[in-house]
Amino acid sequence: MTKLNDILGMNARNFLFQGRYNCKKAKRIADEKLLTKRVLKQAKLAVPKLYKQFKSEGGVENFDLSKLPDSFVIKPSQGLGGEGILVIEKKEPDGWLAVDGTKLTDNDLRLHILDILAGRYSMLDLSDRAFIEERVRVHPRFAAISCQGTPDIGVLVFNRVPVMAFLRLPTRESHGKANMFQGAIACGIDIASGVTTSAVRYTEEIKFFPQTRRKLAGITIPRWDEVLELAGFTAQACGLGYCRVDIALQPRTTKTGKLKSTPMVLEINAQPGLKIQLANKAGLLFRLKRVEGLQVKTVKQGIEIGKQLFSAREEESIVRVGIFEEVEVADITGERHLVKAKLDTGAFRTSIDEALAKKLGLLDPENLLWSGYWRGALGGEERKVIGLTFYLKGRKIKTAVSVSDRSKLKRLMIIGRRDLLGFSIRVKEAEAGQEA
């Protein structure tokens, strides 16, 4: 259950994270979509193709709209919350058809672009630039759970770590826009697996998509690892320590008839909204504090940390265990090894013997998550934290564990309370008298 103190509020977001970890230059890149495109293209990251940009009224009047493809999107460079975005479904003999069924003429399109230039949709209430870009189609995986518009995946990245994510689904009520304030649905996503866990519309939980009655939990996001990588590299390229990267999957059919999809960055938000917490039924402040200050050197390392720390394990039936159990520990190749362990609810994090971890190949630099300072009854020490998968009573537990010298103890592994969710520990006198 989420605690009130774990929830991130607006003031904490602005002063503790967005204001502290995003410099002025990085925020400008995020706020101007055309500048975002340029920076990401220079970093060789995927964005929708740019067809045309407009800086002046004269450019709008002189542009030949017939040169455009049948489907495209018109956007303001400094728009906010999806305002001013016009998605064209197809060209018709007497004009254009928008995704919501509205019929538009060439003059309608020109007037809309002129409104953008005049600053009607600008977050700064100043004159703006407009642009026309490639339309990202609806991926077949999401066809039955979206209406009129294209779903997008928002990944919140902090300190190179993906800490929370959601899938936003356009509805009839939101007029095809993936905007939660206008009625779009947001589904929380398990960082470790890329599977949706729960969903909300406005502030109410919802289990099925309104028009099709399709279940919203249990949807696997295609190319999830690539989505996380793109989000991490995007934040890095723009110099943002705290942001949300909005990504869509562009489906394509190969010459052999196979479906492939390309993750593309739609936009970046340097001051992301807080409703992502509702979709995930989790507090963002708790997650942010867990990774703040960690020395995360690469995007890949950040993803591994996010997967280890923020895996949303499914609720399972209670399993009864003793204080002392044998567990199966997976080595670096995935092969399992029996290890004697003590279950200790007095310890928060699981710990494994250093020599054993080295023998199993778990101290490989690629498996190192971070180093931290531990204070105990015998004083403090610097410890490594590594990724570990082990099996207790047949239940798979993927977690982050500390490494320490336990060579003089009978049990080479301590399992902390963080990894004992769903277990009931029975205590016997014989067990209570044994040493660790």
N, C-alpha and C positions, 0 to 999 in steps of 0.2 A: 504494500500500500504506500502511495506517495505521501511524504510528509510535507507540511506547509513550508518548512524551512528549506526544502529542496527545490521549490519553485523559483524560477527566475522572473523577477519583475522588471518593469520598464526602466526604473531608475538604476537598478543594478546592471542591467544590460548596457545602458548608455555610459555609465561612469566606470564600471569595473572591467568591462570587456570591449565593447565597441570603441569607446573613447580612448582606452589605454593601448589597444593592440592594433588599431587601424590608423595609419598616418594620413595626413591630409591628401597627399598625392594618390594613395591607394583608394581612398573614398571617392575621389574625383573619377578615377577609372571605373569604379563600380557604378557611379551615378549616371555616367554618360554611356549609353549603349553602343554608340558608334566607336567611342574610344575603347570600350571593352572588346569589341570585335577586333580592332586593330592590334591591341596588345596580345589577344589570344591567338590570332593568326600568326603573329611574329613568333609566338611560342609553339607553333605548329599544333595547336589544340583545335578540335572540331567545333565549328559554329555554322549556323545556317548561311547559305550563300547570299551575298549582298548583290541586289540587282541595280539599285539606284538610290542616291541620297540627294536631298534637297536642302539648300541653304537660303534661297531667295524665291520670291514670288515669280520672278521671270523664269526661273528654271522649271517651275511647275507648269506654267502656261506653254512652254516650248517642248515639253517632254511628250513623246509619242507613246501613249499607253498601249497601243497595239503591239509593241515590241515585248511586252511582258508575257510570261507563260500564263496558262489558263488559271492557275491557282497561286496565290502569294499572300503576303502579310504586310500591311502598312503599320509602322510604329513611330512614336515620338522617341527621340534620343534620350530625353530626360523625363520620361513618363513614370508614373508611380501607380502600383496596384492594378496594372492591366488597363488603366484608363487610356483611351485614344488608340488602342490596338484594333485594327479592322482586318478580319480574315476573309479573304475571297475564296469561295469554293470553286467556282468555274466561270468561264466566259460564256455569255449568251449572245444571240444575234443582235439584241438591242441593248446590250450593256453587260452587267456583271451580277453574279448571285453570291451574296455573303453566306457564311455558314449557318446563320440563324434564319435563312430564307428571305431576307430582305433583298429586293432588286434595286440595283444602283446603276446610274449612268456614268459616263466619263466625267461629266461635270460634278457629279456627287463625289467621286474620288478626288478630284482636284480641290473641291471645297474642303474636304476632310483634311487633305495635306496642308492647305492654307491655314486651317484652324490650328494644326500642330505648330506651324511656323510662328503663328501669332502667340503661342504660349498657352493655349487653352488647357493643355494636359500636362504642362510642365510642373514638376515638384517645386520649382523655384519661382513660379509665376512670372517667368521671363520668356522672351522669344526663344524658340527652340529650333532644332533641325529635325527633319523627317527622313525616313528611309523605307525602302521596300526590299523585303528579303524573301528567301525561300520559305515555303510553308512546310513545317514538319507534320507529316501525316500521322494518323492514329495507328499505333502498333496493334496488330491483331490480338495480342494478349489482353489489350484493354478495350477492345471494341464493344464488349457487352457491358462495360462499367463506365462508359463516358457518353456524353451527349453533345453533339455539335462541335466541340472543340477538342484540342489535343491535351491529354494528361501530361503532367510534368513531375519530375522527381526532385524534391528539394533536399539537399544534403548540407547540414550545418557543420562547418569545419572550424575547429579551434586548435591552434598550436599544431597544425598539420594532422590532427586526429579527427576523423568523422565521428562526432559525438551523438548525433541524432538525425533522423531522416523521415520524410513522409512522401506519400504519393498523392498528388492533388488531381481530383477528377472533375471535369466540367459537367454541369448538369443543365437541364432545361431552364431551371430557375436562374442560374448564373449566366445564361445566354452564351454558353460555350466557352466561358472564361474560367481559368483555374484559379479563381479568387475566392477565398473562404468567406470574405465579408459579403460577397454577392450570392452565396449559396452553393459554392463548390464543396465537394466532400474531400476530406483529408484522411488518409489511412496511414497510421504509424507503421514503420518498417523496422524489423529486427536487423541491426547493423551486421551481425555475424552471418546471417543467412540470406538477407535480401527478401524476406517473406513478410507480407503485411500481417499485422497483429490485431488491430482494432481500427475503428473509423468514427469520425464525428462530422456532423453538419452544423454549422454555427457552433453551439456549445453542447449539443445533444449527441449522445452516442447513437450510431446507426449501424445496422448489421447487413442490410441489403441495399443494392442500388435501386433507386425508386422506379425507373422505367422497366427494368429487366428482371428485378428480384434476384440478381446474382449476389452471392455471398462476397463480402468485402474483405474478410480475413482469410489468410492462407494463400494469397496471390503471390507467386514468385516473380520478382522483377527480373526480366532478361538482362544478361550481361552485367550482373551486379558488381562484380569486381572492377570491371571497366568503368562503371558509373562512379564508384568510389575513387578510383585513380584519377578520373577526369576532374572530379570535384577538388581533390587535393592539389593537383597540378595547376588548376585554375586559380585557387587561392594563392598559391606560391607565385605564379606568374604576375599576379596583380599586387603582390606585396601585402595581402590582407591576412592578419592573424586571426580574425574572427569574422565570419561571413556565412551566408547561405548561397550555395550555387544551385541554380535551377537548370535541370537537364531534361531533355526529351530524347526519345529513341526514334530515329528516322528509319522506318522499314524500307528495305530494298529487296527486289527479287533478282537473283543471279541468272545468268544465261542458262543454267541447268534447272532453273525453276525453284531453287531453294531460297528460303527467306533469311535475310540477314538484316541486322539493325545496327545503326551507328549512333552511339551516344553523342549528343551535341549540346553545347552550353547555350541556353536561351538568354540568361542574364545573371547578374550577381547582385546580391543585396548585402550591403555592408552594415545594415541595421535591421536584421531580419525580425519578422513578427514572432510573437511568443505562443501562438496557438498550436505550434508544433508539439508543445507539451501536452495539450489536450488529446491530440491524435495518438500520441505514444503512451498516454497514461503514466507519464514519468516527469520528474522535475529536471529541468535543464541545469539549474545552478549546481546540483549535486554532481552531475556529469562533468561540467566545466571545471569545477574545483579538483576533480580527480586527475585531470590532465594538465592543469595549470602548473607551469614551472618545470615540467618534464623536458629533458633534453631529447627532443625528437629530431633526428638528423635527416630523415628522408620521408617522402610520401608513403612509400611502401611500409616503412616501420610504423608510421602513424596509423595506417589501415589495420595492421596487425594488433596494435594497441587497442584501437576502437573495437575490433572484433572480440578481443579477449575480455575487455572490461564491460562492454555493453550488450552482451548476448542476452536476448529475452527468452529465457528458458520456459518451455511450456509447463503449465501446472500439471503435475502428475500425482498419482495416488501416493500416499505416505508409505515409505519403505522403512522397516524396522532394522536397525543396525546396533552393534555393540560399540564399546569404547575402542576396542582393538579389532581391526579388520585387515584382511589381505585385499589389496587393490591391484588392478592391472594398469601399469603405466606404459604409455606408448612412447617408444624411442623416436629419434629423428626421422626414421624411415616408416614409422607407423606400426612396427612390430610391438606386441605387448609383452610386458615382463611383470611377474608377481613381486609385489613389494609389501612388507609389513608396515602398517600405518596406525597411528593413533588419531581418533576423532576428538578434537579439542574445541569446544564452543567458547573457551576463553580466549582463543586466538582468532583474529579476524581473517587473516590471509593464510592460505595453505603454504607450507614450507617443505622443501626437499633437500636431502643431503647433497653437498657439493660434489663429492666424489662419485656418487651415484648419477647425478645429473651429467657429469662429464663422461662417464662410461656409456650412457645412453645417447650421447651426442647432442644433448639439449643445451649445452653452453656454446653452441655454434653462434657466431655473431648475428646471423640472420634470425635467430630465435630469441635474441636478447631484446627485451622491451624497454627497460630503463634500469637505473640504479637509484637506490633510496637509502635513507638513514633510518635504522631501526633502534629503538630504545627499549631495553628489557631490564629484568631484575639484576643482571650481571653487568649492566652498562650498555653503551650504544655501539653500533657497528654499521659499516656500509655494506649493503647487500645488493646483489643483482636480482632482477625480476625477469623471469622467462615465461614463455608460453608453454602450457602443458595440457595434455589430454590424458585423463585417466578414467577408469571404470570402477564404480563402487556398486556392488550388488547388481551388476549388469547395466547400470545406468551410466551413460556417457557424460562426462563433465569436462568441458573445455574452459580453461581458466588461466589466470596469471598467478604464478607462485614465486615466493622468495627463495633464495638459495643460501644455505648456511651449513656449517660444519656440525653434523650429527653423528660422526663416526664413533663416538663413545657411548651412544645411546642404542637401545635395542631396536627402536623403530626409526627407520630412515626417512620417515615422512610424517608430517603433522597435517591433518586436514582441518582447516579453520571453518568457522561458522558461515563465512561467505559462500562456501561450496556445499553446505549441508541443507540447502532449501529442499524440502520434500522428504527429509529423513527424520525418523524418530529414534533417538538414542536410548537404548535400554541399559541400565546400570546394574551390574551384579556385584556382590561383595568380593568375589574372587577377582573380577576385573578391576575393581576400584583399588585393590591392594597391589596390583602390578605396577612396575615402573614403566616409563615411556621407552 
